[in-house]
């Protein structure tokens, strides 16, 4: 009886989660906007750039924040979102800038 080849599973499930997040075109575009930003962007600025509603962008940023891909800082009433400084987001940036 022949041995079946073992299926290799990724050790890090976060890679799969990252690719699922990036599979959505709108989230992909949102990340691109944030990668190009020097100081961060507000929900309103991202919504205007992408031609999306404020609530859609807010939801998208919440998903990205839960995945530790974006961070935010509050300056008065304004909330600025930036790409998180993690190894995961550095790999994403490299992939997206190719």
NUDODO-360712 format. One line per 5 residues: number of its first residue (from 1); their letters; for each residue x, y, z of N, C-alpha, C. Coordinates in nm, 2 decimals, decimal comma. Each point is the difference from the previous one (the first is absolute). Example, Ala and Ser with C-alpha at 12.3 -4.5 7.8 and 13.67 -1.06 7.14 Angstrom:
% NUDODO-360712
1> AS> 1,32:-0,57:0,78:-0,09:0,12:0,00:0,09:0,12:0,00 ~ -0,04:0,11:-0,07:0,09:0,11:0,00:-0,08:0,11:0,08
***
This chain:
% NUDODO-360712
1> XXXXX> 0,08:-0,12:0,00:-0,08:0,12:0,00:0,09:0,12:0,00 ~ -0,03:0,10:-0,09:0,08:0,12:-0,01:-0,03:0,10:0,11 ~ 0,10:0,07:0,04:-0,03:0,10:0,10:-0,05:0,13:-0,06 ~ -0,09:0,06:0,06:-0,06:0,13:-0,05:0,09:0,11:0,05 ~ 0,02:0,10:-0,09:0,09:0,11:0,04:-0,08:0,08:0,11
6> XXXXX> 0,07:0,05:0,10:-0,06:0,08:0,10:-0,03:0,14:-0,05 ~ -0,12:0,05:0,03:-0,04:0,13:-0,04:0,07:0,10:0,10 ~ 0,07:0,09:-0,05:0,07:0,10:0,08:-0,10:0,11:0,03 ~ -0,02:0,03:0,13:-0,09:0,11:0,04:0,09:0,11:0,05 ~ -0,04:0,13:-0,03:0,08:0,11:0,05:0,00:0,00:0,15
11> XXXXX> 0,12:0,03:0,06:0,01:0,00:0,14:-0,06:0,13:0,06 ~ -0,01:0,10:-0,08:-0,05:0,13:0,05:-0,13:0,03:-0,07 ~ -0,11:-0,02:0,07:-0,13:0,03:-0,06:-0,02:0,15:-0,03 ~ 0,08:0,08:0,06:-0,02:0,15:-0,03:0,03:0,03:-0,14 ~ 0,09:-0,08:-0,07:0,02:0,02:-0,14:-0,13:-0,02:-0,08
16> XXXXX> -0,07:-0,10:0,03:-0,13:-0,03:-0,07:-0,10:0,12:0,03 ~ 0,00:0,04:0,12:-0,09:0,11:0,03:0,03:0,13:-0,07 ~ 0,13:0,02:-0,01:0,05:0,12:-0,07:-0,04:0,00:-0,15 ~ 0,02:-0,11:-0,06:-0,04:-0,01:-0,14:-0,15:0,01:-0,02 ~ -0,08:-0,05:0,09:-0,15:0,02:0,00:-0,03:0,14:0,01
21> XXXXX> 0,07:0,08:0,08:-0,03:0,14:0,01:0,04:0,07:-0,13 ~ 0,11:-0,03:-0,05:0,05:0,06:-0,13:-0,08:-0,04:-0,12 ~ -0,08:-0,11:0,01:-0,08:-0,04:-0,11:-0,11:0,09:-0,04 ~ -0,04:0,08:0,10:-0,11:0,10:-0,03:0,06:0,12:-0,06 ~ -0,05:0,04:-0,12:0,06:0,11:-0,08:-0,01:0,13:0,08
26> XXXXX> -0,11:0,03:0,07:-0,01:0,12:0,07:0,10:0,02:0,11 ~ 0,02:-0,11:0,08:0,10:0,00:0,10:0,14:0,02:-0,05 ~ 0,02:-0,07:-0,12:0,13:0,01:-0,07:0,03:0,15:-0,03 ~ -0,10:0,06:-0,06:0,01:0,15:-0,04:0,02:0,08:0,12 ~ -0,07:-0,03:0,11:0,02:0,08:0,13:0,14:-0,01:0,05
31> XXXXX> 0,05:-0,12:0,00:0,14:-0,02:0,04:0,10:0,08:-0,09 ~ -0,03:0,00:-0,13:0,09:0,08:-0,09:-0,01:0,15:0,04 ~ -0,11:0,05:0,03:-0,02:0,14:0,03:0,09:0,03:0,13 ~ -0,01:-0,09:0,10:0,07:0,02:0,12:0,15:-0,02:-0,02 ~ 0,04:-0,09:-0,08:0,14:-0,02:-0,03:0,07:0,13:-0,06
36> XXXXX> -0,08:0,07:-0,08:0,05:0,12:-0,07:-0,01:0,12:0,09 ~ -0,07:-0,01:0,11:-0,02:0,12:0,09:0,12:0,01:0,09 ~ 0,05:0,12:0,02:0,11:0,03:0,09:-0,05:0,02:0,15 ~ -0,11:0,06:0,02:-0,04:0,04:0,13:-0,12:-0,09:0,05 ~ -0,06:-0,07:-0,09:-0,13:-0,07:0,03:-0,11:0,06:-0,07
41> XXXXX> -0,12:-0,06:0,00:-0,12:0,05:-0,07:-0,12:-0,02:0,09 ~ -0,09:0,09:-0,01:-0,13:-0,01:0,07:-0,09:-0,09:-0,08 ~ -0,11:-0,04:0,06:-0,10:-0,08:-0,06:-0,06:0,08:-0,12 ~ -0,03:0,13:0,02:-0,05:0,08:-0,10:0,09:0,02:-0,12 ~ 0,13:0,01:0,02:0,10:0,02:-0,11:0,00:-0,13:-0,08
46> XXXXX> 0,01:-0,12:0,07:0,00:-0,13:-0,07:-0,13:-0,02:-0,08 ~ -0,11:0,04:0,06:-0,13:-0,02:-0,07:0,00:0,08:-0,12 ~ 0,05:0,13:0,01:0,00:0,09:-0,12:0,09:-0,06:-0,11 ~ 0,12:-0,04:0,04:0,10:-0,06:-0,09:-0,06:-0,12:-0,08 ~ -0,06:-0,09:0,08:-0,05:-0,12:-0,06:-0,14:0,01:-0,06
51> XXXXX> -0,07:0,11:0,02:-0,13:0,01:-0,04:-0,10:-0,09:0,06 ~ 0,02:-0,02:0,13:-0,09:-0,09:0,08:-0,07:0,08:0,11 ~ -0,09:-0,06:0,07:-0,07:0,06:0,11:0,08:0,00:0,12 ~ -0,02:0,10:0,09:0,07:0,01:0,13:-0,02:-0,13:0,08 ~ -0,12:-0,06:0,00:-0,02:-0,12:0,08:0,07:-0,12:-0,06
56> XXXXX> 0,01:-0,01:-0,13:0,07:-0,11:-0,06:0,15:0,00:0,03 ~ 0,05:0,12:0,00:0,15:0,01:0,03:0,02:-0,02:0,15 ~ -0,09:0,05:0,08:0,01:-0,02:0,14:0,00:-0,15:0,04 ~ -0,09:-0,07:-0,07:-0,01:-0,15:0,03:0,13:-0,07:-0,05 ~ 0,05:0,04:-0,12:0,12:-0,05:-0,06:0,12:0,02:0,10
61> XXXXX> 0,01:0,12:0,05:0,11:0,03:0,09:-0,01:-0,08:0,13 ~ -0,12:-0,03:0,05:-0,02:-0,08:0,12:0,05:-0,14:-0,03 ~ -0,03:-0,06:-0,12:0,05:-0,13:-0,03:0,15:0,00:0,00 ~ 0,06:0,10:-0,07:0,15:0,01:-0,01:0,06:0,02:0,14 ~ -0,07:0,08:0,09:0,05:0,02:0,13:0,00:-0,13:0,08
66> XXXXX> -0,11:-0,07:-0,01:-0,01:-0,13:0,07:0,10:-0,10:-0,04 ~ 0,05:0,01:-0,13:0,10:-0,08:-0,05:0,14:0,05:0,03 ~ 0,01:0,11:0,08:0,13:0,06:0,03:0,07:0,06:-0,12 ~ -0,07:0,04:-0,10:0,07:0,05:-0,12:0,00:0,16:0,00 ~ -0,09:0,06:0,07:0,00:0,14:0,02:-0,01:0,04:0,14
71> XXXXX> 0,05:0,12:0,03:-0,01:0,06:0,13:-0,07:0,14:-0,02 ~ -0,04:0,06:0,11:-0,06:0,13:-0,01:0,05:0,09:0,12 ~ 0,00:0,13:-0,03:0,03:0,10:0,10:-0,10:0,10:0,00 ~ -0,04:0,05:0,12:-0,10:0,11:0,00:0,07:0,13:0,02 ~ -0,04:0,10:-0,08:0,05:0,13:0,01:-0,12:0,10:0,01
76> XXXXX> -0,04:0,03:0,12:-0,12:0,07:0,02:-0,12:-0,08:-0,04 ~ -0,08:0,05:-0,10:-0,11:-0,08:-0,05:0,03:-0,09:-0,11 ~ 0,12:0,02:-0,06:0,05:-0,07:-0,12:0,07:-0,13:0,05 ~ -0,04:-0,11:-0,07:0,07:-0,13:0,02:0,08:-0,03:-0,13 ~ 0,13:-0,02:0,01:0,08:-0,03:-0,11:0,04:-0,15:0,00
81> XXXXX> -0,02:-0,06:-0,11:0,04:-0,14:-0,01:0,13:-0,02:-0,08 ~ 0,09:-0,09:0,05:0,12:-0,02:-0,07:0,03:-0,15:0,00 ~ 0,09:-0,05:-0,09:0,04:-0,14:0,00:0,07:-0,03:0,12 ~ -0,03:-0,11:0,06:0,07:-0,05:0,12:0,14:-0,04:-0,03 ~ 0,09:0,02:0,09:0,14:-0,03:-0,01:0,02:-0,14:0,05
86> XXXXX> -0,04:-0,10:-0,08:0,02:-0,14:0,04:0,07:-0,08:-0,11 ~ 0,06:-0,11:0,03:0,06:-0,08:-0,11:-0,10:-0,04:-0,10 ~ -0,13:-0,03:0,04:-0,10:-0,03:-0,09:-0,03:0,11:-0,10 ~ -0,01:0,12:0,05:-0,03:0,11:-0,10:0,12:0,04:-0,08 ~ 0,12:-0,03:0,05:0,12:0,02:-0,09:0,00:-0,09:-0,12
91> XXXXX> -0,04:-0,13:0,03:-0,01:-0,09:-0,11:-0,11:0,04:-0,10 ~ -0,11:0,04:0,06:-0,11:0,05:-0,09:0,04:0,11:-0,09 ~ 0,07:0,10:0,06:0,05:0,12:-0,07:0,09:-0,05:-0,11 ~ 0,09:-0,09:0,02:0,09:-0,05:-0,10:-0,08:-0,07:-0,12 ~ -0,10:-0,07:0,04:-0,08:-0,07:-0,10:-0,08:0,10:-0,09
96> XXX> -0,05:0,10:0,07:-0,09:0,10:-0,07:0,08:0,10:-0,08 ~ 0,13:0,02:0,03:0,08:0,10:-0,08:0,07:-0,06:-0,12 ~ -0,02:-0,13:-0,02:0,06:-0,07:-0,11:-0,07:0,03:-0,13
***
